[in-house]
Amino acid sequence: MPPSDQERERAAEILQRACGDGRLTLEQFSTRVGAVWAAETPAEIERATADLAPTPIVGSALTIDSITTIFSESKRRGRWRLKSPRLWLRTFFGATELDLREVITSESTIEIAGLCLFGQVTVIVPEGVEVDLTGAVVFSSHDLRLAPVPRVPGTPEVRVDIATWFGQVQVVSKPYSIPG
């Protein structure tokens, strides 16, 4: 007998809570919630949530709400936490890279707003996440490169609104890869 919508919704809530608590990355959440909605048996749903015992996860406990890069390079990779649904970003004569594939958040929308002046900003999102890229572009470029895959249900929308003067803002989707 196929699982009911209630069983699927219950499992999706467990996964969303685990993602918000930092027990799952955004990429892991995307993969598992997709498996829940595609499940043909209750056992498949159980496998998607079976290992979610509340155990501490290694990563940065510091929450981030802004990043400023001046004549430098900033990279935010691995497991890290957003303090709020909005991240303020300022890049002047430098480069900033944000990898959101392992970001810890329970928000339905992640907003990255700010200014890039004579610099470069790269935002990496997991495949299957909806992204909007906006902001003034003056002698610059905005480049949105998302894989042609369906949106994964339950994943947050990412909104990137960066005014760019003499610089580049690029948003790309990449699959999660385990370091080897």
Buried (B, 14 or more C-beta within 10 A) or exposed (E): EEBEEEBBEBBBEBBBBBBBBBBBBBBBBBBBBBBBBEBEEBEBBEBBBEEBEEEEEEBEEEEBEEBBBEEEEBEBEBBBBBEEBBBBBBBBEBBBBBBBBBBBBBBEEBBBBBBBBBBBBBBBBBBBBBBEBEBEBEEBEBEBEBEEEEBBBBBBBBBBBBBBBEBBBBBBBBEBEEEE
